[in-house]
Amino acid sequence: MSSSTAITNIATLVTNDPSLGDGSPLGLIQDAAVVIDGDRVAWTGESSKALATDNRVDAGGRAVLPGFVDSHSHLVFAGDRTQEFNARMSGRSYTAGGIRTTVAATRAATDAELEANLTHYLDEALRQGTTTFETKSGYGLTVEDEARALRIAAAHTDEVTYLGAHIVSPDYADDPAAYVALVTGEMLDACAPYARWVDVFCEKGAFDGDQARAILTAGKAKGLTPRIHANQLSYGPGVQLAVELDAASADHCTHLTDADVDALANSRTVATLLPGAEFSTRAAWPDARRLLDAGVTVALSTDCNPGSSFTSSVPFCVALAVRDMRMTPDEAVWSATAGGAAALRRGDIGLLTPGAYADLTLLDAPSHVHLAYRPGVPLVAGVWRRGVRALG
């Protein structure tokens, strides 16, 4: 039998349901309570009206919001790229080539080592309020190594992405066409059973538009839904391709034409912005304000990876988005919760309304605004995942 819990005395509750509370996109309720029954939210409302439950938790005048939905990460890897980061911060610009360093280390690692690394970063993310995460392959680039990466990831999340097309494998440096054939053939066959999504790095130095279309189309034929690394380092065809193929998300979106913005605004493809990458590479920031004003659905994610964005902290990315990408605190919090859920085409996470999964983050602050107001401060005081208190 499931047990029920009421979390009461919440100063500010973010529901992400505009029909509740103040009627804003965040659906803010003051002096609120949440009732959890089993793994789902059963009720939200004013604290004084909370239903009788088996258990009661006093939030102590703190804020509660949905658990963060990190819809873009690369957590199945081995090794370290400290030297690359140090060199880049000393003046060398980031290029896609650094991925090869992680490929070599990942291939050399055992399954146990890769899983231990993955669980380490998942625990780190949980301590910062992340309750749902997507993660990708892409550091094996052989049939066996890509399949084992996805198999390891699938033991920890349903949101698994096949990224055999991260870069052209070093083994095929002289024959990219043969590698594309492998990615769309034998490798896809081995990887598809473990994945929900197919992704490609559509960028100079990685895969061009025609190659990306072939890879994503082959993935769709196997039942995988496309997402795409698009327009990160330069203008290119990635965003238009994402919209053409009804991709769930176009990720990075740093270099956009007006036509790219219009295409996103008139589609259901989410623009997932990854400010940790710009922070860690000193690159130009994506213009979130331009996207939001055009009506594009925006998500925020960490892009946690050992090369270009080695952070698992969604709160850090929220602070960057507010400070440097012209998002309001409300917009950034929505994008890191409901926006991430939209990027994963999920309606059962990223919000706190009856029927949604009981994934909650308790802040040691009276308002969600403190995530940007107090950057770098460990504000997460408690986390519930699927109705079970996992932290605090």
Salt bridges, closest charged atoms under 4 A:
ASP39 OD1 - ARG40 NE 3.66
GLU46 OE1 - LYS49 NZ 3.91
GLU84 OE1 - ARG81 NE 2.83
GLU84 OE2 - ARG88 NH1 3.05
ASP111 OD1 - ARG148 NH1 2.77
ASP111 OD2 - ARG151 NH2 3.15
GLU115 OE2 - HIS156 NE2 2.65
GLU124 OE1 - HIS120 NE2 3.92
GLU134 OE2 - LYS136 NZ 2.73
ASP145 OD1 - ARG148 NE 3.09
GLU159 OE1 - ARG196 NH1 2.84
GLU159 OE2 - ARG346 NH1 2.69
ASP171 OD2 - ARG107 NH2 2.96
ASP189 OD1 - LYS222 NZ 2.98
ASP199 OD2 - LYS136 NZ 2.93
ASP199 OD2 - HIS229 ND1 3.15
ASP210 OD1 - ARG213 NH1 3.55
GLU244 OE1 - ARG213 NH2 2.94
ASP246 OD2 - ARG268 NH2 2.86
ASP246 OD1 - ARG345 NH2 3.12
ASP251 OD2 - HIS72 ND1 2.58
ASP258 OD1 - ARG290 NH2 2.77
ASP287 OD1 - ARG326 NH2 2.94
ASP293 OD1 - ARG289 NE 3.10
ASP303 OD1 - HIS72 NE2 3.01
ASP303 OD1 - HIS74 NE2 3.29
ASP303 OD2 - HIS252 NE2 3.84
ASP324 OD1 - ARG323 NH1 3.06
ASP330 OD1 - HIS368 NE2 2.71
GLU331 OE2 - ARG289 NH2 2.81
ASP348 OD1 - ARG346 NE 2.76
ASP364 OD1 - ARG62 NE 3.67
